[in-house]
């Protein structure tokens, strides 16, 4: 995607050698920020669900993997309450995700590690919603132990929405994931450590792999280990859907060049001590207090 006001200008960047150590540092920094944002996005969805449920006087059990809202008996529920609790949370996550992207795309000169945290947070929030939409035909009120009966699946089941529509929603989420990959390609290219590297497809693919693909693959194991059995399949599908998004990124690399301002320095190329400390603290906090 081409940004009119930024063509053909390239901001000067700090040159850095592209040896193996530099690549590992970039991948490690982005991976840690991915893990933090992945945990944050899941907690935000749960917090929005709990907040709305308690506002409507329901009892809740809060865990990292799943929110249980009581009582389950149908006569305690109305269509309005179902929509407010189980549709509001993903809608709020989607709104925050798009707003974060708006901030990034409105501040092209912003260049530090915090920027890519917000990038990953936006991606993970939107990806979380798309994954729930993808899995919505599989969720059933008769099986609450597999973690699939959440958000859209609950709304669809309670409102007796035609299963064919839920399948269409699932297919639409795949198309939306590909489009998201197309849309975020330029943002990923901002992290090029060389202004000449992204002038060709090979260079753009290299940046996409270092900044996006390998970080979510490397960060996948820690977020999977944070899952209980009820959240395992949903988490794996979130990671798989990031693979769909990455296909969109590579498609965009094949279609057009990246005419964007590179950020001022190779911000991912450092020993991520602070990021590691925060990430480990957050991971263990969730593991000890919220994993059930």
N, C-alpha and C positions, 0 to 999 in steps of 0.2 A: 504494500500500500504506500502510495507516494504522498508526502507531506509538502504541499505547495510552497509554504513559506521557507522550507529548508532545502530547496534544490537550487543550485548544485553545491551549496556550502558544506564544507566539512570542518568541524572544529578540530584544532590541533590536539593531539593526544600524546601522552607520554609513551615513548617507544619501550617495548619490553621484549626480551627474547622469548621465543615460543618453544623453549625446551620442555622436557618432560616434567621437571619440577614445577614450572610455572603453570602448566596445564593441570597438574594435580592440585595445586593451591586454589586455582579458580574453581575447579570442580568441588573441592572440599568446602570452600566458603559458600558457594551456591547451595550445596547439599544441606549444610547446617541451617541455612536460612529457609530452605524448603521444608525441613522437618519442623522448625518453629512455626511456620505459617500453616502447615498442614494440621498440626495440633490446634492452633488458634482457630482455624476455620471450623473444625469439628466442634470445638467447645462453643463457638459462637452460635452454631445451629442449635445445640442443646440448650444453651442459655436463653435464646429467644423462645424456644418451646416451653421451657420451665416458667419463664416470666409470664407468658400469655396464659398458660394453664393455671398458674396460681392467681393471676388477676381474675380469672373466672371461677375461683374457689375450688379447684380440683387439687387433689393430693398428688405429689410427684416423687419419684425416686430418681435422683440424678446420678448418672455415671458417664464416663467418657464415651462409651460405646453406644448407649441407648438410654432414652428417657422413657420411663413408665409413668403413665398418667392414670390415676384411679379416681373413682371406681370404673371398671370396664363395662358394667351392665349398660345395655343400650338405652334404657329408660332414663339414664342420667345425662344423656347427650342430646344435643340438637344439631341440625345441619349448620347453623350459624357458629356454634362453638367448635365444631369439627374444623370448619374452614379457618376460623380465627387462630386456632392452635396449630394445626398441621399444615396450613398453607401460608400463614403469616411468616413462620420461621424461614423457610427456603426463600420466600420473596424478599425478606429483609437481608438475607445473605447475598442474594443476587444484586440487590440495590447497592449494598456496600461494595461489592466486587466491581460493579460498573463505575461507581463513584471513585474508587481507588484508581481505576484506569484513567478516568477523566483527569484526576490530579496529575498522574504521570504524564499524560499526553499534553497537558497544559503547561507543564514545567520541564521543558526539554533540556534546560541547562542544569537541572538538579543532578548532582553527580556524587553519590556516596553509597555506602553499603546499604543504608536504610532504604534507598530507592528500590533495590532488588528484593528486599524483604516485602515491601508493599506490592511489588510486582507479583511475587509468589503468593502473597495473601489474596490478591485479586484473582489470580488464576485458580487457586485452591477453593475459594468461595464459590466461584462460578462452576468449577468442575464438580464440586460437591452436589450442587443443585442438579446439574446435568446427569450425574451418576444416579441420583435418586429418581429422576425422570426415566432414565434408561431401565432401571430395575423395577419401576412401578407395576408392570403387569405381573410380576412374580410374587408380590406381597399378598399375604392372605391373613385375615383375622383368625383363621383356624390354626395358624402356625406363627406364634410370636417369638419363637426361639431362634429363628434364623437371621434376625435383624433386617429382614426385607420389608416388614410391615411398618413403614415409616412415611411421613410427609404425604407425597402424592398417592401412595398406595392406600393409606388410611382414608384420604378424601375420596378416592375412587371407589373404594369398597362401601363406605358409609352412604355415599350419595348415589349408589347403584349406577355408576357411569359405565357405559357400554365398554366391554373389554377391548373391542376393536379400536376405540378411541385411545385407550391406554397403550395399545401397541403402536398406534400412530405417534403418540407422545414419545414413546421409546425410540422409534426410528428418527423422529425429529431431533431428539437430543444428540444422536450421532452426527447428524448433519450440522447441528449447532456447534458441536465440538470441533469439527473440521473447519468451520468458519472462524471459530475462536483462534485456531492455530494460524489461519491466514491473517487475522487482525493483529495478533501480538508479535508477528515476525519482526517488524521494525523495532519494537521495544527491545527485543532480544539482541538485535544487531547493535544497539547503542553501547553494548558492553564489549565491542570490538576493541582490542588493545592496539590495533593498527588501522589507520584510516584507509590504507590500500587493500587490506585483507578482504574486506566485504565488497570489493569491486567485482568479484567473480563468485560463481556458485560454490566452488570448493571451499573458499574462505568463509562464506556465509554458513555453509553446512558445518564447518569446524566450530564456529562460534555457537551455533545452535546446539551442537553436541556438548560442548564444554559448559555452557550456561544453563541449558534446559534439560536435555535428554539424560546425560549421565548423572546429574544431580538428583533427579527424581527416581532414577533406578538405584543409585547408591543410598538415597534416603528412604527407599521403600522398606528395607529390612527393619530399621528401628521403628517405623510407624506400624508395621505389621506386628512386631513383638509387643507393641503397646495394646494390641487388640485382645479382647476376650473372644471366646468362640462366637458370641452373638454378633460381633462386629467384624469378624474376619473377612467374610465374603464381600461385604460392602467396601471395606478398605482396599481389598485386592482389586475390585472393580474401579475404584477411584484411580488407582495407579494405572490400570489398563486403559482407562479413558484418557489419562494424560498421554498415553501412547497415541491415541487417535488425534489428540490435539497436536502432537509433534509431527504427525503426518501432514497436517495443514501447514505447519511451519516449513517443512521441506518442499511441499507443493509450491508455496509462495516463493521460495528460493529458486525454483525451476522456472517460475513464470516471469519474475521481474527482479531487478536489482534493488538494493537497499539504499535509497537516497535519504539518509538521515544524518543528524549530527552525532558523532561519537562523543561519549562523555569524556571529561577532561583527563582522566587517568585510568590506569588498569586497576580499578578499585577492588576487584575480586582476587587479585594476585598479591596475597599477603598471608601470613600465618594466622589463621582465624582463632586466636586464643579466646577473645571475648565472646565470639559467636559460639564456640564450643562450650564455654562455661555456662552461658545462658541456656543453650540447647540441652545440655546434660541436666541442669537444674529443673527445667520445665518437664523433661521426659520423666525424671524420677518423681517429681511432684505428682504428675498425673498417674504414674504407675502405683505409687503408694496410696494416694488418697482417692482417686477416681476410677481406677480400673477394677471393675467388678463383673 
